[in-house]
Amino acid sequence: MDNLEESNKNLISLRTNLITIILVLTSGIMGLIYSDIILLHKAIPLIFGIYFDVLFISNVIQINRILNKNTGGK
């Protein structure tokens, strides 16, 4: 039982950190979109930013599923 509780605490901490990263990354992407930089120069950072944003969002969704399974949720 202690192992499950520690695992849940670790997952909650990881989820909190990922949400913070998503907020910072999304605001950076929006900053790039509204900047006056030539489209060619901001294309590569935008592609990487959107990729990592989607990756981190999918990780948060996966962590939520694991936490729901561990706590007996749906």
C-alpha positions in Angstrom: 0.0 0.0 0.0 2.9 2.4 0.7 4.3 1.8 -2.7 1.0 2.8 -4.4 0.8 5.9 -2.3 4.3 6.9 -3.1 3.7 6.2 -6.8 0.6 8.4 -6.7 2.5 11.3 -5.0 5.2 11.0 -7.6 2.6 11.1 -10.4 0.8 14.1 -8.9 4.2 15.9 -8.6 5.1 15.0 -12.2 1.7 16.2 -13.4 2.0 19.5 -11.6 5.5 20.1 -13.2 4.2 19.2 -16.7 1.3 21.6 -16.4 3.7 24.4 -15.5 5.9 23.5 -18.5 2.9 23.5 -20.8 1.9 26.9 -19.6 5.4 28.4 -20.2 5.8 26.6 -23.5 2.3 27.7 -24.8 3.0 31.3 -23.8 6.3 31.1 -25.7 4.6 29.8 -28.8 2.0 32.6 -28.6 4.9 35.1 -28.2 6.5 33.8 -31.3 3.3 33.9 -33.3 2.7 37.6 -32.3 6.4 38.7 -32.8 7.6 40.7 -35.8 10.2 38.1 -36.8 10.2 36.8 -40.4 8.1 33.7 -40.7 11.0 31.6 -42.0 13.1 32.4 -38.9 10.3 31.4 -36.4 9.1 28.3 -38.3 11.5 25.8 -36.7 11.0 27.0 -33.1 7.2 27.0 -33.7 7.3 23.4 -35.0 9.4 22.2 -32.1 7.3 24.1 -29.6 4.0 22.8 -30.9 5.5 19.2 -31.0 6.6 19.4 -27.4 3.4 21.1 -26.3 1.3 18.2 -27.8 3.8 15.7 -26.3 3.5 17.1 -22.7 -0.3 17.4 -23.0 -0.5 13.8 -23.9 1.7 12.9 -21.0 -0.6 14.8 -18.6 -3.6 12.9 -20.0 -1.8 9.6 -19.6 -0.8 10.5 -16.0 -4.4 11.3 -15.2 -5.5 7.9 -16.5 -3.0 6.2 -14.4 -4.0 8.1 -11.3 -7.7 7.4 -12.0 -6.9 3.7 -12.3 -4.8 3.7 -9.1 -7.5 5.5 -7.1 -10.4 3.4 -8.4 -11.8 6.1 -10.6 -13.3 5.5 -14.1 
